[in-house]
Amino acid sequence: MFTGIVQGIAQIHSIIEKENFRTHTVKMPQDLLVDLELGASVAHNGVCLTVTQIDGDLVSFDLMVETLRVTNLGHLKPGDFVNIERAMKYGAEIGGHILSGHVYCMATVSKRILSENNLQIWFELPTADVMKYILHKGFIAIDGISLTIGEVKDQQFCVNLIPETIERTLIATREVGEFVNIEIDPQTQAIVDTVENYLASKIASI
């Protein structure tokens, strides 16, 4: 489990390609290496991956075909960077919201609006049915960053970024047309699905 509070960024050191499979190795920041072990979970752009090898500050992870298909990790190349978050520890403060590291879909950056001390970014989702989970002032995770949803319109929504988020994460570097990973808030999804199923059952019984 994760909190959506990105702890650092890491550079992709190397990528080994195999059929429907990839191993990528990142150069992990020193402070995120503490007590890191084989089998540990680490979020890369919000995607939960398992540590498969540690060689000093070079840490490797295996990516299956579904991960490469559904997330923007399949677009990475050596030299690129990813947002990194170690798995949350029991009893630790939760500054964002609870995340599983299971990306729901990708969205594309549709607009960037820069103003003093603020950056507003608009995203477009691939299908309209995802929008039922996108609620004004609700939670969402974008590339593993816990954010509050701003305005919602058609198949688009925006978030407003404070300087701290801009400095600590990669989100401000995303340009129009680029893909980001989206994880829907699980509580919102559960409530929306429950209400939908209840209303459907009531209509069916009429």
PELIN-V931415 format. One record per backbone hydrogen bond with DSSP energy under -1.0 kcal/mol. NH is the residue of the N-H (numbers start at 1). CO is the residue of the C=O. If there is no record, write none. Layout:
BEGIN
nh=<NH | NH>
co=<CO | CO>
END
This chain:
BEGIN
nh=<2 | 7 | 8 | 10 | 12 | 13 | 14 | 16 | 18 | 21 | 22 | 23 | 24 | 25 | 26 | 27 | 28 | 28 | 32 | 33 | 36 | 39 | 40 | 42 | 43 | 44 | 45 | 47 | 48 | 49 | 51 | 52 | 55 | 58 | 59 | 60 | 61 | 63 | 68 | 69 | 70 | 71 | 75 | 76 | 79 | 80 | 82 | 84 | 85 | 87 | 88 | 92 | 97 | 99 | 104 | 105 | 107 | 108 | 109 | 110 | 111 | 113 | 115 | 118 | 119 | 120 | 121 | 122 | 123 | 124 | 125 | 131 | 133 | 134 | 137 | 138 | 140 | 141 | 142 | 143 | 145 | 146 | 147 | 149 | 150 | 153 | 156 | 157 | 158 | 159 | 161 | 166 | 167 | 168 | 169 | 173 | 174 | 177 | 178 | 180 | 182 | 183 | 189 | 190 | 191 | 192 | 193 | 194 | 195 | 196 | 197 | 198 | 199 | 200 | 201 | 202 | 203 | 204 | 205 | 206>
co=<99 | 84 | 84 | 82 | 80 | 25 | 25 | 23 | 21 | 18 | 63 | 16 | 61 | 14 | 59 | 11 | 26 | 57 | 29 | 30 | 33 | 51 | 37 | 49 | 85 | 47 | 83 | 44 | 101 | 42 | 40 | 60 | 58 | 55 | 26 | 53 | 24 | 22 | 64 | 65 | 66 | 67 | 72 | 73 | 12 | 77 | 10 | 8 | 43 | 41 | 1 | 89 | 3 | 2 | 182 | 182 | 180 | 124 | 178 | 122 | 122 | 120 | 118 | 115 | 161 | 113 | 159 | 111 | 157 | 108 | 155 | 128 | 130 | 131 | 149 | 135 | 147 | 183 | 145 | 181 | 142 | 4 | 140 | 138 | 158 | 156 | 153 | 123 | 151 | 121 | 119 | 162 | 163 | 164 | 165 | 170 | 171 | 109 | 175 | 107 | 105 | 141 | 185 | 186 | 187 | 188 | 189 | 190 | 191 | 192 | 193 | 194 | 195 | 196 | 197 | 198 | 199 | 200 | 201 | 203>
END
